[in-house]
Amino acid sequence: MRWHPLRGGTAWLTEPDRLTADLLGAVLGFLVLAGVRMAYRRLRGREGLGFGDVKLLAAAGAWVGWDGLPSVMAIAALSGLAVAALQGLRSGKLSASSKLAFGPYLCLGLWLVWLYGALAFG
């Protein structure tokens, strides 16, 4: 995937071949985090992921396509884990009930993938 200044809003006008990838990205982004959200609630009996995060990953999928979603999630997860670890070291306490907003890390992942393209896995 290459960077395009209109990606996300009107890219289908200049890159109509990406429309399928963008639509699939929106659907997959929604379904993946909606599934994680439902599974966490079922396993733990409490909310662990907000519905805003689900909608944000759907928007990210529409923006960068399905092929950019693994990179968005990898960047978001790794940066969120790094911040959680630093907060745990600083405060001396980190538990399974500690809360950390995931949206900012999804935004970071989306922004980096939009600017530089997907990470090379494998």
N, CA, C and O of each residue as an XYZ file, in Angstrom:
488
protein
N       0.840     -1.162      0.000
C       0.000      0.000      0.000
C       0.894      1.236      0.000
O       1.842      1.323      0.780
N       0.596      2.165     -0.854
C       1.385      3.392     -0.891
C       0.564      4.557     -0.361
O      -0.666      4.536     -0.409
N       1.244      5.559      0.135
C       0.575      6.717      0.699
C      -0.129      7.502     -0.383
O       0.382      7.650     -1.493
N      -1.295      8.000     -0.056
C      -2.066      8.817     -0.985
C      -2.684      9.956     -0.187
O      -3.264      9.703      0.868
N      -2.585     11.194     -0.643
C      -3.072     12.327      0.147
C      -4.577     12.306      0.374
O      -5.055     12.940      1.315
N      -5.325     11.614     -0.440
C      -6.774     11.585     -0.283
C      -7.277     10.313      0.373
O      -8.488     10.105      0.450
N      -6.378      9.452      0.848
C      -6.798      8.179      1.429
C      -7.861      8.397      2.488
O      -7.738      9.282      3.335
N      -8.872      7.611      2.436
C      -9.872      7.612      3.481
C     -11.166      8.288      3.101
O     -12.226      7.694      3.295
N     -11.144      9.469      2.584
C     -12.381     10.161      2.298
C     -12.817     10.038      0.861
O     -13.929      9.593      0.578
N     -11.957     10.426     -0.038
C     -12.334     10.426     -1.452
C     -11.335      9.654     -2.309
O     -11.260      9.874     -3.518
N     -10.585      8.772     -1.710
C      -9.581      8.017     -2.462
C     -10.212      7.155     -3.541
O      -9.578      6.871     -4.557
N     -11.460      6.733     -3.330
C     -12.115      5.890     -4.328
C     -12.279      6.604     -5.659
O     -12.468      5.955     -6.688
N     -12.211      7.940     -5.655
C     -12.291      8.682     -6.910
C     -11.029      8.521     -7.742
O     -11.093      8.432     -8.968
N      -9.882      8.483     -7.072
C      -8.611      8.371     -7.787
C      -8.060      6.957     -7.806
O      -7.242      6.620     -8.661
N      -8.503      6.125     -6.867
C      -8.064      4.727     -6.797
C      -9.278      3.812     -6.634
O      -9.452      3.214     -5.572
N     -10.112      3.692     -7.650
C     -11.326      2.885     -7.492
C     -11.036      1.415     -7.214
O     -11.891      0.719     -6.664
N      -9.869      0.931     -7.574
C      -9.523     -0.462     -7.303
C      -9.314     -0.719     -5.806
O      -9.318     -1.876     -5.387
N      -9.134      0.313     -5.001
C      -8.940      0.171     -3.551
C     -10.270      0.150     -2.794
O     -10.279     -0.106     -1.590
N     -11.382      0.410     -3.462
C     -12.662      0.486     -2.774
C     -12.999     -0.823     -2.058
O     -13.457     -0.802     -0.916
N     -12.778     -1.938     -2.710
C     -13.066     -3.232     -2.086
C     -12.195     -3.447     -0.851
O     -12.689     -3.899      0.183
N     -10.914     -3.132     -0.947
C     -10.004     -3.290      0.190
C     -10.408     -2.383      1.349
O     -10.323     -2.780      2.511
N     -10.845     -1.169      1.033
C     -11.256     -0.230      2.077
C     -12.553     -0.676      2.747
O     -12.676     -0.600      3.969
N     -13.516     -1.137      1.960
C     -14.773     -1.627      2.538
C     -14.535     -2.875      3.383
O     -15.084     -3.008      4.476
N     -13.725     -3.774      2.875
C     -13.385     -4.976      3.631
C     -12.641     -4.607      4.913
O     -12.846     -5.232      5.953
N     -11.786     -3.601      4.841
C     -11.072     -3.138      6.026
C     -12.008     -2.610      7.089
O     -11.821     -2.882      8.275
N     -13.020     -1.853      6.676
C     -13.993     -1.319      7.634
C     -14.765     -2.447      8.309
O     -14.955     -2.433      9.525
N     -15.202     -3.411      7.529
C     -15.975     -4.526      8.084
C     -15.095     -5.376      9.001
O     -15.506     -5.716     10.111
N     -13.898     -5.719      8.549
C     -13.003     -6.543      9.363
C     -12.567     -5.816     10.638
O     -12.506     -6.415     11.712
N     -12.266     -4.522     10.510
C     -11.881     -3.755     11.692
C     -12.971     -3.764     12.743
O     -12.700     -3.911     13.935
N     -14.210     -3.604     12.292
C     -15.336     -3.629     13.218
C     -15.490     -5.010     13.843
O     -15.598     -5.140     15.063
N     -15.498     -6.039     13.001
C     -15.748     -7.394     13.498
C     -14.659     -7.896     14.444
O     -14.956     -8.569     15.431
N     -13.416     -7.576     14.150
C     -12.316     -8.053     14.999
C     -12.436     -7.492     16.414
O     -12.426     -8.249     17.385
N     -12.548     -6.179     16.535
C     -12.612     -5.614     17.892
C     -13.967     -5.840     18.550
O     -14.037     -5.914     19.777
N     -15.039     -5.953     17.783
C     -16.331     -6.296     18.378
C     -16.269     -7.697     18.968
O     -16.824     -7.949     20.038
N     -15.592     -8.612     18.270
C     -15.412     -9.962     18.792
C     -14.563     -9.990     20.042
O     -14.882    -10.697     20.998
N     -13.479     -9.223     20.041
C     -12.624     -9.143     21.234
C     -13.407     -8.553     22.401
O     -13.298     -9.025     23.533
N     -14.188     -7.532     22.125
C     -14.988     -6.877     23.165
C     -15.994     -7.848     23.774
O     -16.129     -7.923     24.996
N     -16.693     -8.584     22.930
C     -17.696     -9.543     23.418
C     -17.041    -10.700     24.167
O     -17.550    -11.133     25.200
N     -15.921    -11.203     23.656
C     -15.229    -12.308     24.316
C     -14.715    -11.888     25.692
O     -14.828    -12.647     26.655
N     -14.156    -10.695     25.786
C     -13.644    -10.223     27.075
C     -14.778    -10.090     28.084
O     -14.650    -10.499     29.238
N     -15.891     -9.512     27.632
C     -17.035     -9.339     28.532
C     -17.562    -10.693     29.004
O     -17.925    -10.851     30.170
N     -17.601    -11.662     28.100
C     -18.091    -12.994     28.462
C     -17.130    -13.696     29.426
O     -17.569    -14.332     30.384
N     -15.823    -13.585     29.177
C     -14.840    -14.268     30.015
C     -14.635    -13.607     31.369
O     -14.503    -14.285     32.388
N     -14.609    -12.269     31.373
C     -14.290    -11.540     32.618
C     -15.509    -10.998     33.345
O     -15.412    -10.639     34.519
N     -16.650    -10.931     32.678
C     -17.862    -10.426     33.321
C     -17.895     -8.921     33.486
O     -18.688     -8.399     34.270
N     -17.043     -8.217     32.756
C     -17.029     -6.743     32.807
C     -16.514     -6.202     31.481
O     -15.934     -6.934     30.680
N     -16.730     -4.929     31.265
C     -16.266     -4.293     30.035
C     -14.749     -4.151     30.071
O     -14.169     -3.826     31.107
N     -14.123     -4.394     28.942
C     -12.682     -4.241     28.858
C     -12.269     -3.394     27.673
O     -11.120     -2.962     27.580
N     -13.204     -3.157     26.769
C     -12.917     -2.399     25.556
C     -14.174     -1.626     25.207
O     -15.260     -2.201     25.132
N     -14.034     -0.345     24.996
C     -15.189      0.474     24.673
C     -15.638      0.313     23.221
O     -14.857     -0.082     22.355
N     -16.902      0.626     22.975
C     -17.428      0.523     21.624
C     -16.807      1.578     20.706
O     -16.794      1.402     19.488
N     -16.295      2.668     21.272
C     -15.597      3.677     20.474
C     -14.346      3.116     19.828
O     -14.006      3.481     18.703
N     -13.660      2.228     20.536
C     -12.475      1.575     19.971
C     -12.856      0.693     18.783
O     -12.128      0.621     17.793
N     -13.996      0.029     18.890
C     -14.488     -0.817     17.804
C     -14.749      0.039     16.564
O     -14.330     -0.303     15.458
N     -15.443      1.150     16.768
C     -15.755      2.039     15.643
C     -14.495      2.695     15.085
O     -14.395      2.931     13.880
N     -13.545      2.986     15.950
C     -12.297      3.599     15.490
C     -11.496      2.632     14.612
O     -10.925      3.052     13.606
N     -11.443      1.357     14.972
C     -10.727      0.408     14.121
C     -11.472      0.194     12.806
O     -10.842     -0.043     11.775
N     -12.792      0.273     12.826
C     -13.554      0.193     11.574
C     -13.194      1.366     10.667
O     -13.004      1.193      9.463
N     -13.101      2.552     11.250
C     -12.702      3.733     10.462
C     -11.267      3.581      9.963
O     -10.955      3.961      8.834
N     -10.403      3.032     10.798
C      -9.012      2.812     10.378
C      -8.962      1.845      9.204
O      -8.195      2.046      8.262
N      -9.776      0.800      9.258
C      -9.821     -0.157      8.164
C     -10.301      0.477      6.877
O      -9.803      0.159      5.797
N     -11.279      1.385      6.989
C     -11.750      2.092      5.802
C     -10.665      3.018      5.269
O     -10.590      3.267      4.065
N      -9.842      3.516      6.148
C      -8.811      4.475      5.751
C      -7.604      3.799      5.103
O      -7.126      4.238      4.057
N      -7.114      2.724      5.735
C      -5.878      2.095      5.245
C      -6.128      0.759      4.563
O      -5.185      0.147      4.061
N      -7.362      0.292      4.530
C      -7.682     -0.977      3.886
C      -7.413     -2.149      4.810
O      -6.777     -2.006      5.854
N      -7.911     -3.316      4.405
C      -7.739     -4.506      5.244
C      -6.275     -4.877      5.418
O      -5.889     -5.432      6.447
N      -5.463     -4.573      4.417
C      -4.059     -4.954      4.490
C      -3.247     -4.083      5.448
O      -2.123     -4.441      5.801
N      -3.791     -2.963      5.867
C      -3.106     -2.116      6.839
C      -3.517     -2.391      8.277
O      -2.847     -1.942      9.207
N      -4.619     -3.129      8.475
C      -5.123     -3.366      9.827
C      -4.165     -4.121     10.742
O      -4.036     -3.738     11.904
N      -3.489     -5.170     10.284
C      -2.548     -5.838     11.205
C      -1.456     -4.887     11.709
O      -1.043     -4.973     12.866
N      -0.997     -3.993     10.855
C       0.027     -3.033     11.281
C      -0.534     -2.041     12.280
O       0.130     -1.708     13.262
N      -1.751     -1.562     12.044
C      -2.389     -0.636     12.987
C      -2.507     -1.300     14.347
O      -2.172     -0.696     15.366
N      -2.985     -2.552     14.371
C      -3.159     -3.258     15.640
C      -1.824     -3.554     16.317
O      -1.715     -3.443     17.539
N      -0.817     -3.927     15.547
C       0.496     -4.225     16.132
C       1.087     -2.973     16.781
O       1.582     -3.028     17.906
N       1.034     -1.860     16.077
C       1.571     -0.610     16.631
C       0.788     -0.193     17.863
O       1.373      0.212     18.867
N      -0.539     -0.291     17.790
C      -1.381      0.100     18.918
C      -1.111     -0.787     20.133
O      -0.963     -0.285     21.247
N      -1.047     -2.093     19.922
C      -0.842     -3.013     21.035
C       0.535     -2.834     21.670
O       0.660     -2.785     22.894
N       1.558     -2.737     20.838
C       2.917     -2.601     21.375
C       3.127     -1.270     22.085
O       3.764     -1.223     23.138
N       2.602     -0.194     21.522
C       2.765      1.101     22.191
C       1.932      1.162     23.469
O       2.375      1.736     24.464
N       0.740      0.581     23.458
C      -0.068      0.525     24.675
C       0.594     -0.299     25.764
O       0.586      0.087     26.933
N       1.168     -1.441     25.382
C       1.884     -2.273     26.355
C       3.107     -1.553     26.920
O       3.403     -1.661     28.110
N       3.812     -0.819     26.060
C       4.990     -0.077     26.529
C       4.585      0.990     27.540
O       5.240      1.148     28.571
N       3.522      1.717     27.256
C       3.064      2.749     28.188
C       2.572      2.121     29.483
O       2.852      2.638     30.564
N       1.842      1.014     29.389
C       1.366      0.339     30.600
C       2.543     -0.139     31.449
O       2.526     -0.004     32.673
N       3.558     -0.694     30.800
C       4.741     -1.150     31.540
C       5.446      0.015     32.221
O       5.850     -0.092     33.378
N       5.594      1.120     31.510
C       6.234      2.299     32.114
C       5.415      2.840     33.279
O       5.980      3.223     34.303
N       4.107      2.875     33.139
C       3.260      3.328     34.241
C       3.361      2.379     35.433
O       3.372      2.810     36.586
N       3.434      1.079     35.137
C       3.588      0.104     36.210
C       4.903      0.254     36.939
O       4.954      0.150     38.164
N       5.970      0.498     36.193
C       7.279      0.708     36.822
C       7.297      1.986     37.652
O       7.861      2.023     38.745
N       6.679      3.019     37.125
C       6.672      4.301     37.818
C       5.835      4.264     39.090
O       6.253      4.768     40.132
N       4.647      3.664     38.998
C       3.755      3.660     40.153
C       4.000      2.464     41.074
O       3.584      2.481     42.233
N       4.666      1.435     40.571
C       4.933      0.258     41.383
C       3.782     -0.724     41.428
O       3.872     -1.756     42.093
N       2.689     -0.413     40.723
C       1.577     -1.364     40.725
C       0.957     -1.441     39.329
O       0.658     -0.431     38.693
N       0.783     -2.651     38.895
C       0.145     -2.935     37.626
C      -0.602     -4.243     37.811
O      -0.006     -5.262     38.160
N      -1.900     -4.214     37.577
C      -2.698     -5.420     37.791
C      -3.627     -5.653     36.609
O      -3.703     -4.846     35.684
N      -4.322     -6.766     36.665
C      -5.265     -7.114     35.603
C      -6.450     -6.153     35.565
O      -7.172     -6.105     34.569
N      -6.657     -5.400     36.621
C      -7.765     -4.445     36.644
C      -7.319     -3.016     36.332
O      -8.137     -2.096     36.359
N      -6.038     -2.821     36.039
C      -5.559     -1.492     35.651
C      -6.200     -1.082     34.340
O      -6.389     -1.905     33.444
N      -6.532      0.193     34.235
C      -7.202      0.686     33.034
C      -6.257      1.553     32.210
O      -5.445      2.308     32.746
N      -6.386      1.423     30.886
C      -5.600      2.203     29.948
C      -6.449      2.417     28.704
O      -6.917      1.454     28.098
N      -6.646      3.653     28.326
C      -7.421      3.950     27.122
C      -6.669      3.427     25.901
O      -5.473      3.683     25.753
N      -7.358      2.700     25.030
C      -6.728      2.100     23.855
C      -6.829      2.999     22.622
O      -6.030      2.869     21.694
N      -7.795      3.897     22.607
C      -8.025      4.771     21.456
C      -6.815      5.568     20.998
O      -6.546      5.621     19.798
N      -6.069      6.196     21.916
C      -4.899      6.953     21.471
C      -3.858      6.099     20.752
O      -3.184      6.576     19.838
N      -3.727      4.849     21.159
C      -2.747      3.963     20.534
C      -3.243      3.471     19.177
O      -2.449      3.265     18.259
N      -4.564      3.283     19.049
C      -5.131      2.987     17.741
C      -4.902      4.160     16.790
O      -4.569      3.964     15.621
N      -5.082      5.371     17.296
C      -4.843      6.568     16.472
C      -3.388      6.653     16.037
O      -3.102      6.979     14.885
N      -2.470      6.363     16.949
C      -1.048      6.371     16.608
C      -0.757      5.347     15.512
O      -0.071      5.652     14.536
N      -1.281      4.135     15.677
C      -1.076      3.100     14.671
C      -1.661      3.492     13.324
O      -1.023      3.298     12.289
N      -2.859      4.037     13.329
C      -3.498      4.480     12.089
C      -2.674      5.560     11.416
O      -2.447      5.509     10.207
N      -2.230      6.528     12.184
C      -1.481      7.647     11.623
C      -0.166      7.157     10.994
O       0.187      7.558      9.885
N       0.546      6.292     11.712
C       1.821      5.803     11.183
C       1.635      4.940      9.933
O       2.418      5.040      8.988
N       0.615      4.107      9.926
C       0.370      3.267      8.756
C      -0.099      4.125      7.583
O       0.270      3.866      6.438
N      -0.899      5.131      7.862
C      -1.353      6.031      6.795
C      -0.169      6.787      6.199
O      -0.097      6.957      4.982
N       0.766      7.244      7.044
C       1.912      8.008      6.548
C       2.941      7.142      5.849
O       3.434      7.504      4.781
N       3.275      5.992      6.443
C       4.416      5.210      5.976
C       4.063      3.863      5.353
O       4.936      3.192      4.801
N       2.816      3.465      5.433
C       2.419      2.178      4.884
C       2.499      1.083      5.923
O       2.962      1.292      7.044
N       2.043     -0.077      5.531
C       1.992     -1.218      6.444
C       3.375     -1.738      6.776
O       4.307     -1.612      5.981
N       3.500     -2.324      7.959
C       4.745     -2.965      8.362
C       4.958     -4.206      7.511
O       4.001     -4.794      7.006
N       6.189     -4.595      7.356
C       6.516     -5.806      6.602
C       6.601     -6.967      7.573
O       7.583     -7.101      8.303
N       5.578     -7.807      7.585
C       5.563     -8.995      8.440
C       6.125    -10.157      7.643
O       5.878    -10.283      6.444
N       6.879    -10.997      8.318
C       7.345    -12.212      7.669
C       8.617    -12.055      7.037
O       9.135    -13.004      6.448
